């Protein structure tokens, strides 16, 4: 049993969610790096807003990913909402990262 999960499907959902959680954390760190560079170059309030947005998202993802390490799920359907949320968030942040990198 991985992370205290009772079955294989639940373990897989938790594992993939944690991996995607780390992926979103790395994407947000990359976005912070890009936005910090933009702020240094332009000193615009828009860049400050992007920095604050990415920082808040980073804090949220660190806390949610850490929660999954200590959360014990009894059934696969208990984690499916978080799994779906993190999948969509990872896709959205990947698109934002690609656009911001250009």
ABEGO torsion letter per residue (X at the ends): XBGGBABAAAAAAAAAAAAAAAAAAAAAAAAAAAAAAAAAAAGBAAAAAAAAAAAAAAAAAAAAAAAAAABBBABAAAAAAAAAAAAAAAAAAAAAAAAAAX
